[in-house]
Amino acid sequence: RIPPPQGDPEAPLKALIIDSWFDNYVGVVMLVRVVDGVMRPKDKLFFMASGAQQLCEQVGVFSPKSVSRDALRAGEVGFVIAGIKELKAAKV
């Protein structure tokens, strides 16, 4: 009864940060839902809330441990690591 997530994989990337936390080894880890497009490592990310630009280093999912993936596509939920050192750059 619940429809699958809608999203256009051909559209420009648009994602929503659900949660973020600081990890001592990798910096800020963001839990995101990809609304449109595809997010891959080495993509340039622009954060609308803070105006910051970062390079995506790693994407993946939790199942229940973190598993790296080659991409997150429209409708998927996963984590993003972009080398951010302060939580205020990745506002929810």
Backbone torsions as a table, in degrees:
resi	resn	phi	psi	omega
1	ARG	NA	-25.1	179.6
2	ILE	-87.8	124.4	-178.1
3	PRO	-70.5	151.6	177.5
4	PRO	-68.8	158.8	179.2
5	PRO	-59.0	138.8	177.9
6	GLN	-97.4	148.7	178.3
7	GLY	173.3	152.0	-179.0
8	ASP	-105.8	111.1	-179.6
9	PRO	-68.0	-16.5	180.0
10	GLU	-89.6	-12.7	-178.4
11	ALA	-76.0	164.4	174.1
12	PRO	-60.8	151.4	-176.6
13	LEU	-61.7	131.9	174.5
14	LYS	-143.8	123.5	-178.0
15	ALA	-139.0	156.4	-179.0
16	LEU	-117.3	127.0	177.1
17	ILE	-80.0	119.7	-179.4
18	ILE	-88.1	-42.9	-177.6
19	ASP	-155.4	158.7	175.0
20	SER	-149.9	149.8	178.7
21	TRP	-150.1	161.5	-178.3
22	PHE	-98.1	131.3	175.9
23	ASP	-115.5	132.8	-176.6
24	ASN	-62.9	-24.6	-175.7
25	TYR	-91.3	-37.7	-173.9
26	VAL	-116.2	-7.1	-177.0
27	GLY	92.9	-145.6	-177.1
28	VAL	-77.6	130.0	174.5
29	VAL	-108.1	128.0	-178.5
30	MET	-112.6	133.0	172.2
31	LEU	-93.5	120.6	-173.2
32	VAL	-129.2	156.5	169.2
33	ARG	-116.4	123.1	179.5
34	VAL	-83.4	119.0	-178.5
35	VAL	-86.1	-50.9	178.1
36	ASP	-135.7	154.1	174.2
37	GLY	82.9	-166.1	-178.3
38	VAL	-134.2	135.4	178.8
39	MET	-111.2	123.8	-179.1
40	ARG	-127.0	157.7	172.4
41	PRO	-58.9	147.5	-178.2
42	LYS	76.6	6.1	172.0
43	ASP	-78.0	147.2	175.9
44	LYS	-86.6	126.9	-178.6
45	LEU	-109.6	137.1	175.9
46	PHE	-117.8	123.5	-178.4
47	PHE	-94.7	115.4	-175.7
48	MET	-66.4	-38.4	-175.6
49	ALA	-69.6	-36.7	-176.4
50	SER	-107.8	-15.8	-178.3
51	GLY	78.2	8.1	-178.4
52	ALA	-81.5	153.0	173.6
53	GLN	-121.1	134.7	179.7
54	GLN	-141.0	161.0	175.4
55	LEU	-99.0	126.8	179.6
56	CYS	-68.3	125.1	-179.1
57	GLU	-98.3	-37.2	-175.1
58	GLN	-154.1	141.5	172.2
59	VAL	-129.3	155.3	179.6
60	GLY	-178.6	-172.0	-179.8
61	VAL	-131.2	163.1	174.5
62	PHE	-103.1	126.7	-179.9
63	SER	-153.1	67.1	-25.4
64	PRO	-75.0	-16.9	175.0
65	LYS	-81.7	161.8	179.2
66	SER	-73.0	131.0	179.6
67	VAL	-125.7	121.1	179.6
68	SER	-70.2	147.3	176.3
69	ARG	-129.9	164.2	177.9
70	ASP	-80.7	-20.4	179.9
71	ALA	-164.9	156.4	168.3
72	LEU	-114.4	127.4	-175.7
73	ARG	-106.0	170.2	-179.2
74	ALA	-52.5	130.5	178.6
75	GLY	93.4	-10.4	-178.0
76	GLU	-92.0	155.1	175.8
77	VAL	-118.7	132.9	-179.3
78	GLY	-164.3	-168.0	-179.5
79	PHE	-111.9	154.9	178.3
80	VAL	-132.2	133.4	174.1
81	ILE	-118.7	125.0	-175.4
82	ALA	-130.2	19.0	177.5
83	GLY	70.5	22.4	179.1
84	ILE	-78.6	134.9	-176.8
85	LYS	-101.8	-10.2	179.5
86	GLU	-131.4	139.0	-178.6
87	LEU	-64.6	-28.1	-177.0
88	LYS	-66.8	-17.1	177.4
89	ALA	-78.0	-18.9	-178.5
90	ALA	-118.8	66.9	-177.9
91	LYS	-69.9	141.7	177.8
92	VAL	-80.0	NA	NA
